[in-house]
Amino acid sequence: MVATTLPSSRIVNTDVANASRTRPSPAAVAFRAIQAALLPAATAGYLLWIASMIRYRKVSGASATVLATVYSRWMQHQLGTRQDEPCARLMAVLPNAPPFALWLFTAPTLLGHHLTRFIPRIYRYPYEGEPVLGHHAAARTTFFDAALERHVDRIEQLVVLGAGLDTRAYRLPADGRIRCFEVDTPKTQAFKRAMLKKAGVAGPAVTYVEADFQTQDWLEKLGAAGFDPARPTFFLWESVSMYLDREAVENTLRKIASVARGGALGFDYVSQEVIDDRSPMMRYARFFLRLLHEPWIFGLESTPPGDSHISALLEACGLSLSEHQLVWQSPARTQVAAGFVLASGRA
C-alpha cells in the first residue's frame, strides 16, 4: 500500500507517551527488563549486520550510511507510529541488512513492545522534545516531514539531494502536481532502483539524476533532467553535509540559493565539536565510518549554542534561516551535537 497524501502525525499508546519523565511507567520498566534480558541476541545481530554492511559496501560501492535513516523509519513502521510501506518492503530485500541479523538485533525492542505496548522515545512519531545525538535519525524524520508538509500545497517540485533510500516521493499527493527529482551518486542510485524493483515497489514517477556533490555540477545535471528553476521547489538535503568538505557544502548552498526563490531548503549538520570529540563513543563512530569509506568531514562551529553560526553560513551563501532545531550531545544539554535547519531563498 502506498500513501497518497502526507499522513497526519500520531503517537500510539498516548498514556505511555505522556508518562512522567522522572518516574518510569510500569510498562517502561518491563520493556527495559525485556531488552536487558535479550541483550546478547541484540549484540550478536548487531555484529552480524555490521559485518554484512561493510562487506557489501566494499563489493557494491553503494553508500552504507543510508541504512541509519531507513532502519529508523522501518522501526517506526513496525511499531505503528509512522507508516511507510515502501520503506518496509525495501528493508526486506536489502542485501546489506540480512533478515536473521535484523531479527536478532530488533527482537528485544519488538518483543518488548508486543508484551508491554511501550514505545521508546526514539521511535515515537512525531518525535517528542529536544533530541540527543543518539536520536538524531528519528528526530530529523519528524522535523523534515513536518517542514515538507507545511510547504506541500505551494510547491511544484521536490528535489531530494543525496536521496539514498528515501521514500518521501511515495508520501506526496497522488495527483502528480509535484514532480520529484532524486540526486545521488550513480552506484547508490543503481542500488536503490534495483532494490525497489526487487521489492515490487511501484508508485510515482521519480526523475533520477546522477551526480557527485564533491566533483560534479549537480544543478546543471538537474536542469538537463527537466528541473524548472522558475517553479517553487522544496529542496531536501538530509544526512549529507557532514560527508562533504566545506567548499562542497557552500557550493551546494549557493546553487540552491540561485533557484530557491519561492521555495525552501531543509538540511542537517553536525557540529565540529562532535567530529573532534575524543569520547569512546565518537572514537568508535569515526572508526566505523572510516571502515565504510564515508567519514564525517564537515562540522559547523556551535559554541556558544544558538543561531549565529548557521545564520552566518546561510547568509554568506544567499539563504535565510527560517527554523533551527538543536540536537544535544547528551540530556544534560551542555554541548550542541548537531542541528536541523529550514532555510529560504531571498526574495
C-alpha positions as CSV (number, residue, x, y, z in Angstrom):
1,M,0.0,0.0,0.0
2,V,1.4,3.4,-1.0
3,A,0.4,6.6,0.8
4,T,-1.3,9.1,-1.4
5,T,-1.0,12.1,0.9
6,L,1.2,13.2,3.7
7,P,-0.3,11.4,6.7
8,S,-1.2,13.1,9.9
9,S,1.3,12.5,12.7
10,R,0.2,10.3,15.5
11,I,1.5,8.5,18.6
12,V,0.3,5.1,19.6
13,N,-0.2,4.5,23.3
14,T,-0.6,8.1,24.5
15,D,-0.7,7.0,28.1
16,V,2.9,5.9,27.8
17,A,3.8,8.9,25.6
18,N,2.6,11.3,28.3
19,A,4.2,9.4,31.2
20,S,6.2,11.3,33.7
21,R,9.9,11.7,32.7
22,T,11.0,11.3,36.3
23,R,9.0,8.2,37.2
24,P,9.1,5.5,34.5
25,S,5.8,3.7,34.0
26,P,5.4,0.0,34.8
27,A,5.3,-0.7,31.1
28,A,8.6,1.2,30.6
29,V,10.2,-0.8,33.4
30,A,9.0,-4.1,32.0
31,F,10.1,-3.1,28.5
32,R,13.7,-2.3,29.6
33,A,13.9,-5.5,31.5
34,I,13.0,-7.5,28.4
35,Q,15.6,-5.5,26.4
36,A,18.2,-6.3,29.1
37,A,17.4,-10.0,29.1
38,L,17.8,-10.2,25.3
39,L,20.9,-8.0,25.1
40,P,23.1,-10.9,24.0
41,A,20.9,-11.6,21.0
42,A,20.8,-8.0,20.0
43,T,24.6,-7.7,20.3
44,A,25.0,-10.8,18.0
45,G,22.6,-9.3,15.5
46,Y,24.4,-6.0,15.5
47,L,27.8,-7.6,14.9
48,L,26.4,-9.7,12.0
49,W,24.7,-6.7,10.5
50,I,27.8,-4.5,10.7
51,A,29.9,-7.2,9.1
52,S,27.4,-7.6,6.3
53,M,27.2,-3.8,5.8
54,I,31.0,-3.5,5.5
55,R,31.3,-6.4,3.1
56,Y,28.5,-5.2,0.8
57,R,29.9,-1.7,0.8
58,K,33.2,-3.0,-0.5
59,V,31.6,-5.1,-3.2
60,S,29.0,-2.6,-4.5
61,G,30.4,0.8,-3.8
62,A,26.9,2.0,-2.8
63,S,26.6,4.1,0.3
64,A,26.1,2.1,3.5
65,T,25.3,5.0,5.9
66,V,21.9,5.4,4.2
67,L,20.8,2.5,6.4
68,A,20.8,4.6,9.5
69,T,17.8,6.5,8.3
70,V,16.0,3.7,6.6
71,Y,16.4,1.5,9.7
72,S,14.9,4.2,12.0
73,R,11.9,4.6,9.7
74,W,11.5,0.8,9.4
75,M,11.3,0.5,13.2
76,Q,8.7,3.3,13.3
77,H,6.7,1.4,10.7
78,Q,7.0,-1.9,12.6
79,L,5.8,-0.2,15.8
80,G,2.9,1.6,14.0
81,T,3.9,5.1,14.7
82,R,4.8,6.2,11.2
83,Q,3.5,4.2,8.3
84,D,6.0,3.7,5.4
85,E,5.2,0.6,3.4
86,P,7.8,1.3,0.6
87,C,10.5,1.6,3.3
88,A,9.4,-1.7,4.9
89,R,9.5,-3.5,1.6
90,L,12.9,-2.1,0.8
91,M,14.3,-3.3,4.2
92,A,13.0,-6.8,3.5
93,V,15.2,-7.2,0.4
94,L,18.4,-5.3,1.2
95,P,21.4,-7.5,0.9
96,N,23.3,-5.3,3.5
97,A,20.5,-5.9,6.1
98,P,20.3,-9.7,6.3
99,P,17.0,-10.9,7.8
100,F,18.5,-13.1,10.5
101,A,20.8,-10.3,11.8
102,L,17.9,-7.8,11.6
103,W,15.7,-10.2,13.6
104,L,18.2,-10.7,16.3
105,F,19.1,-7.0,16.6
106,T,15.4,-5.8,16.8
107,A,13.9,-8.7,18.8
108,P,14.4,-7.0,22.2
109,T,12.5,-3.9,21.1
110,L,9.8,-5.6,19.0
111,L,9.1,-8.3,21.6
112,G,9.2,-5.8,24.4
113,H,6.7,-3.6,22.6
114,H,4.5,-6.7,21.9
115,L,4.4,-7.6,25.5
116,T,4.1,-4.2,27.1
117,R,2.8,-1.9,24.4
118,F,5.5,0.5,25.4
119,I,7.2,2.6,22.6
120,P,10.6,4.0,23.4
121,R,11.0,7.7,22.8
122,I,13.4,7.3,19.9
123,Y,10.7,5.6,17.8
124,R,7.7,7.8,18.7
125,Y,6.3,10.0,15.9
126,P,6.3,12.9,16.0
127,Y,9.5,12.9,18.0
128,E,9.0,14.5,21.4
129,G,11.1,17.3,22.9
130,E,14.7,18.2,22.2
131,P,16.7,15.4,20.7
132,V,20.0,14.0,21.7
133,L,22.6,12.7,19.3
134,G,21.6,9.1,19.6
135,H,18.1,10.0,18.5
136,H,19.4,12.1,15.5
137,A,18.0,9.9,12.7
138,A,14.5,9.6,14.2
139,A,14.2,13.2,15.2
140,R,15.2,14.6,11.9
141,T,12.5,12.5,10.2
142,T,9.9,14.3,12.2
143,F,11.5,17.7,11.5
144,F,11.7,17.3,7.7
145,D,8.3,15.6,7.4
146,A,6.7,18.5,9.1
147,A,8.6,21.1,7.1
148,L,7.6,19.4,3.8
149,E,4.0,19.0,4.9
150,R,3.8,22.8,5.6
151,H,5.1,23.5,2.1
152,V,3.4,20.8,0.1
153,D,0.4,22.9,-1.0
154,R,2.6,25.6,-2.6
155,I,5.5,23.8,-4.2
156,E,5.6,22.2,-7.6
157,Q,8.9,20.3,-7.4
158,L,10.6,18.3,-4.7
159,V,14.4,17.8,-5.1
160,V,15.9,15.2,-2.7
161,L,19.7,15.7,-2.7
162,G,21.7,12.7,-1.7
163,A,18.4,10.7,-1.7
164,G,19.8,7.3,-0.7
165,L,16.9,5.1,0.1
166,D,14.5,7.9,0.9
167,T,10.8,7.1,0.1
168,R,9.2,10.5,0.6
169,A,8.2,10.5,-3.1
170,Y,5.6,7.9,-2.1
171,R,4.2,10.3,0.6
172,L,3.4,13.1,-1.8
173,P,-0.1,13.8,-3.1
174,A,-1.0,11.3,-5.8
175,D,-2.4,13.9,-8.2
176,G,1.0,14.3,-9.9
177,R,1.1,18.0,-9.3
178,I,4.5,17.8,-7.6
179,R,7.4,16.5,-9.7
180,C,10.1,14.7,-7.7
181,F,13.8,14.6,-8.5
182,E,16.3,12.5,-6.7
183,V,20.0,13.3,-6.9
184,D,22.7,10.9,-5.8
185,T,25.9,9.0,-6.9
186,P,25.5,6.6,-9.8
187,K,26.2,3.5,-7.7
188,T,23.8,4.4,-4.9
189,Q,21.0,5.2,-7.4
190,A,21.6,1.9,-9.3
191,F,21.4,0.1,-5.9
192,K,18.2,1.8,-4.9
193,R,16.5,1.2,-8.2
194,A,17.4,-2.4,-8.2
195,M,16.1,-2.8,-4.7
196,L,12.8,-1.0,-5.5
197,K,12.3,-3.4,-8.4
198,K,13.2,-6.4,-6.3
199,A,10.8,-5.3,-3.5
200,G,8.0,-4.8,-6.0
201,V,7.6,-1.1,-5.1
202,A,5.8,0.8,-7.8
203,G,4.4,4.2,-7.5
204,P,5.1,7.8,-8.5
205,A,7.4,8.7,-11.4
206,V,10.7,9.9,-10.0
207,T,13.4,11.5,-12.1
208,Y,16.8,10.1,-11.1
209,V,19.8,12.4,-11.5
210,E,23.3,11.0,-11.2
211,A,25.8,13.4,-9.6
212,D,28.6,13.6,-7.1
213,F,28.4,16.7,-4.9
214,Q,32.2,16.8,-4.5
215,T,33.2,16.7,-8.1
216,Q,30.2,17.5,-10.4
217,D,27.7,20.3,-11.1
218,W,24.6,18.6,-9.8
219,L,22.4,21.7,-10.6
220,E,23.4,21.6,-14.3
221,K,22.6,17.9,-14.4
222,L,19.3,18.6,-12.6
223,G,18.4,21.2,-15.3
224,A,19.2,18.8,-18.1
225,A,16.8,16.3,-16.5
226,G,13.9,18.7,-16.6
227,F,14.1,20.7,-13.4
228,D,12.5,24.1,-13.8
229,P,14.2,26.8,-11.7
230,A,11.2,29.1,-12.1
231,R,8.8,26.7,-10.2
232,P,8.6,26.8,-6.4
233,T,10.7,23.9,-5.1
234,F,11.4,22.2,-1.8
235,F,15.0,21.0,-1.5
236,L,15.6,18.2,1.0
237,W,19.3,17.6,1.8
238,E,19.2,15.1,4.6
239,S,22.3,13.5,6.2
240,V,24.7,14.6,3.5
241,S,26.6,17.8,4.5
242,M,28.8,16.1,7.1
243,Y,30.2,13.8,4.4
244,L,31.4,16.7,2.3
245,D,34.2,19.2,2.6
246,R,33.3,22.9,3.4
247,E,33.7,24.0,-0.2
248,A,31.2,21.4,-1.5
249,V,28.8,22.4,1.3
250,E,29.0,26.1,0.4
251,N,28.8,25.4,-3.3
252,T,25.7,23.3,-2.8
253,L,24.0,26.0,-0.7
254,R,24.8,28.7,-3.3
255,K,23.3,26.6,-6.1
256,I,20.2,26.1,-4.1
257,A,20.0,29.8,-3.3
258,S,20.2,30.6,-7.0
259,V,17.0,28.7,-7.7
260,A,15.2,28.7,-4.3
261,R,13.0,31.8,-4.7
262,G,9.5,30.8,-3.6
263,G,10.8,27.6,-2.2
264,A,12.7,26.2,0.8
265,L,15.6,24.0,1.9
266,G,15.7,21.5,4.7
267,F,19.1,20.1,5.7
268,D,21.0,18.9,8.8
269,Y,24.6,19.2,10.0
270,V,26.8,18.0,12.8
271,S,29.0,20.2,15.0
272,Q,32.8,20.4,14.7
273,E,32.9,19.7,18.4
274,V,31.3,16.3,17.8
275,I,33.6,15.4,15.0
276,D,36.6,16.2,17.2
277,D,35.1,14.6,20.3
278,R,37.5,12.1,22.0
279,S,34.9,10.1,23.9
280,P,34.9,6.3,23.3
281,M,31.5,6.5,21.5
282,M,32.7,9.1,19.0
283,R,36.1,7.3,18.5
284,Y,34.1,4.2,17.6
285,A,31.8,6.1,15.3
286,R,34.7,7.6,13.4
287,F,36.4,4.3,13.1
288,F,33.3,2.7,11.8
289,L,32.7,5.4,9.2
290,R,36.3,5.1,8.0
291,L,35.7,1.4,7.5
292,L,32.8,2.3,5.3
293,H,34.9,5.0,3.5
294,E,32.3,7.5,4.5
295,P,33.9,9.7,7.2
296,W,32.4,12.8,8.6
297,I,34.3,15.8,7.2
298,F,32.3,19.0,7.6
299,G,31.3,20.2,11.0
300,L,29.8,23.6,11.9
301,E,31.1,25.6,14.8
302,S,28.4,25.6,17.5
303,T,29.9,27.3,20.6
304,P,28.2,29.3,22.1
305,P,24.9,27.5,21.1
306,G,22.5,29.5,19.1
307,D,21.7,30.5,15.6
308,S,24.7,32.7,14.9
309,H,27.0,30.2,13.1
310,I,24.3,28.6,10.9
311,S,22.8,32.0,10.1
312,A,26.2,33.3,9.0
313,L,26.8,30.3,6.8
314,L,23.4,30.7,5.1
315,E,23.6,34.4,4.7
316,A,27.1,34.1,3.0
317,C,25.5,31.6,0.6
318,G,22.4,33.7,-0.2
319,L,19.9,32.0,2.0
320,S,18.0,33.0,5.2
321,L,17.4,30.9,8.3
322,S,13.7,30.1,8.9
323,E,13.9,27.4,11.6
324,H,16.6,25.7,13.6
325,Q,16.3,22.7,15.9
326,L,19.3,21.9,18.0
327,V,20.5,18.3,18.8
328,W,22.4,17.9,22.0
329,Q,25.3,15.6,22.8
330,S,23.5,14.4,26.0
331,P,20.4,15.0,28.0
332,A,22.4,17.5,30.1
333,R,22.3,19.9,27.1
334,T,25.8,21.2,27.7
335,Q,27.1,20.7,24.1
336,V,25.4,21.1,20.8
337,A,26.0,18.0,18.7
338,A,24.0,18.7,15.5
339,G,21.1,20.7,14.1
340,F,18.2,20.6,11.7
341,V,17.7,23.6,9.5
342,L,14.9,25.1,7.4
343,A,16.0,27.9,5.1
344,S,14.5,30.0,2.4
345,G,15.8,31.9,-0.6
346,R,15.9,35.6,-0.6
347,A,13.1,37.5,-2.4
